[in-house]
Amino acid sequence: MEQKQLQVQDNMPSNSFHFRSIKNHEVNIVNICDTEVIGKTLSEGEFEIEISEDYFGGIQIDENKAIELLKTSNTLNLVGNNIVDLAIKLDLASPDFIKSIKNISFVLIYKFIQ
């Protein structure tokens, strides 16, 4: 697996995100989470999500870079209210399919392109 490299942005706005891209064979998975959820483990019943630095951490990005990644990536793994709201505003996700644990939203998006 390889990690995509981007330049780290200075002076991040309050809506900053962490990004990591994982390429495995022909699939490129883009993980983006709100900065404030890095390091948290969310659990409800038997379901648990660990938002680890290793998996989501990667590179800190601003909202403009997040929008670019959301628009150009085919497989997205999003965790956090801000990044999920951004995906909804860009019509990439429907509010009907958003899940949440402990009031933190998450969604997986697969774009099928011909």
Secondary structure, DSSP 8 states (H G I E B T S, - for coil): -EE------SS--SS-EEEEEEEETTEEEEEEEEGGGTT-EEEETTEEEE--IIIIIBEEE-HHHHHHHHHH-SEEEEESHHHHHHHHHTTSS-GGG-EEETTEEEEEEE----
